[in-house]
Amino acid sequence: MLFKNVSIDGTSGFELTAIADGDEIVPKIDCLIFDAAPAFQTPEKTLIAGCLLFGEKNLTRVSVTDDVASSFLQQVQEILGLEKRETTRNEFQLGAIGELETKIKATTLRISLRGEFPESTPGRDATTLTLVPSERYSGVLWGIKEVIVASNAWLLEKTSSRTRIAAAAGVFFAEEFLAKSICVPRTSNNEELIIRNLCNLIGLDVVFEGE
């Protein structure tokens, strides 16, 4: 599966798109759309977000339109089980890609897919990304510690888990708030291991709700 970011003409938004490779089946909904584009995009983030969002499918290989280090791609493939190797909780440590090495990150970004506008400002060391349904809203509202973005994430819940969608969104927007971790809904132990290991590769830790 090939993953790429595409800017939406005439808007400030962007989409993460999946393109089938060879005999792979094209996902019924093949893109995650935001009405705001994160400032800090990298090929590594595109790859991780794509694997999070579409990694539940029967993938045979993964790639992006821009180059990533072969060692990075190999680790991603190992986590997804595209290369035979057992993975454990501590095997894939927090990595650092590009600018991530020079920034001090101290917050946890909580991703909400409930489509509700927060009633209060996030507390200390907390930030919030709220995705509201694009069938009802459009645009983006930036706050000091939070952002509300119209998205088609509600559509993808029909084909992907809420946890994976939230994690994919968090990968793109965490750096906007200097977040060292993202908070997403709980899922099975195996899924949590995969999600945590993928995010660790780009220097992002994962907290599951209730931890």
TAMO-V450461 format. One line per field, one symbol per residue. phi: phi as a letter, one per 30 degrees, with the letter a starting at -180 (. if undefined). psi: psi as a letter, one per 40 degrees, with the letter a starting at -180 (. if undefined). burial: + if it has 16 or more other ideal C-beta (glycine too) atoms within 10 Angstrom, else -. Layout:
phi=???
psi=???
burial=???
This chain:
phi=.ccbcbddeibcdabcccbdcicdddeeccaccbdbcddccbeddddddddddcdddddcababdcdbddddddddddddidbdadcbecdcdecbchdedccdcbcccccccdicdedbdeddhbbbccccdddcbbjbbccdbabcbdacedddddbbdeddddddddedcedechddabcbddbdeddddddddddedcicdbccejd
psi=hhhihhhhheieiiihihhihbeihhidheihhieihidghidddddddddddeeeigidiiiidiiiiddddddddddeeehhhhiidedhihahhbeddehhheihhhhheeeihidihiahfiihhhhiheediiaihhideihhhhiedddeeeeiidddddddddddedddefheiihiiiaidddddddddddddffhihhhhe.
burial=+++++-------+++++++----+--+-++++++++++--++++++++++++++++--+--+++---+---++-++++++-+---------+--+-+--+----+-+++++++-+------+---+++++++-+--+--+----++++++++++++---++++++++++++++++++-+++++++-+---++++++++++++++-+-+---
